[in-house]
Amino acid sequence: MTKSDGTATALPLLHAPKQRTVARRRGTALWFGCTCFLLIAVVVAGRLLEPAASVVDFSAQGQAPSWEHPFGTDWLGRDMLARTLAGLSISVLLGLVAATVSAFLALGLATASALGGRKVDAVVTWLVDLFIGIPHIVLLILISFALGKGFWGVVIGIALTHWPSLTRVLRAEILQCRESGFVAAAERLGVSPLMIAWRHLIPYLLPQFIVGLILLFPHAILHESAITFLGFGLPPEMPAIGVILSESMGYLSAGMWWLAVLPGCALVLVVMLFDGAGSSLRTMVDPARNQE
């Protein structure tokens, strides 16, 4: 073939889409790594600064943001940057525990619904519709208040209220997987449903499960901050973001805007990092999205 036939110019064009896909995957993986690094840095910094978050200095009370105190100080002279990072670390760790428990609860219910027969599927579907029909924040407040509030009360409340949507997604994926040939062949060979779930369904669901787990984190963090702000979550002695925002409401009229604005912006930034990590991971594990 000669160059007049277009062969010499056509071969590079065939590799161009593949190269763009590889570059896109590398960029997505880099962004995912950066978001995870920033989130880990927030948690580590918060844990290290937790003792400094409670240090009272009346000589520095009510100071606006400066080089010495980037987030300013509160009415007791406590450094707001240290308190914000400590609160964010508590929120991230709480969201990690609650979202993990909720995700595994969703996985178990979705597997039982898809493999347990019509009666089990009807019960799980009814539970999903029931929990979705009740506002998250109301049910979360009731559960947390009934368990005495505190760290574990909020964790259990979030874990018991955030599984329905992920359960629906995983159930649909399991039903789709059951239609495949290898699952049908395993059923005809007499393999037990539990063994089918362990060998075939769980590996098939693992990418969707991990993405759903990460995307549960922002909801867990925001709902924890919301009920703590309302007084039904973490106790006041903990430097949680909800506590910080609740306490700052009485000082906004005195012009101390940084007590609420900067911690609130930091909370939004952490939630956006989790959302970005989940979106990046979903792009990496979904070939169709990766080709867009």
HELIX and SHEET records of a PDB file:
HELIX    1   1 LYS A    3  ASP A    5  5                                   3    
HELIX    2   2 THR A    7  LEU A   49  1                                  43    
HELIX    3   3 ALA A   52  SER A   54  5                                   3    
HELIX    4   4 PHE A   58  ALA A   60  5                                   3    
HELIX    5   5 MET A   80  LEU A  115  1                                  36    
HELIX    6   6 ARG A  118  GLY A  133  1                                  16    
HELIX    7   7 HIS A  136  ALA A  146  1                                  11    
HELIX    8   8 GLY A  150  ALA A  159  1                                  10    
HELIX    9   9 PRO A  164  ARG A  178  1                                  15    
HELIX   10  10 GLY A  181  ARG A  188  1                                   8    
HELIX   11  11 PRO A  193  ILE A  196  1                                   4    
HELIX   12  12 ALA A  197  LEU A  201  3                                   5    
HELIX   13  13 ILE A  202  PHE A  229  1                                  28    
HELIX   14  14 ILE A  241  SER A  248  1                                   8    
HELIX   15  15 MET A  249  ALA A  254  5                                   6    
HELIX   16  16 TRP A  258  VAL A  285  1                                  28    
HELIX   17  17 PRO A  287  ASN A  290  1                                   4    
END                                                                             
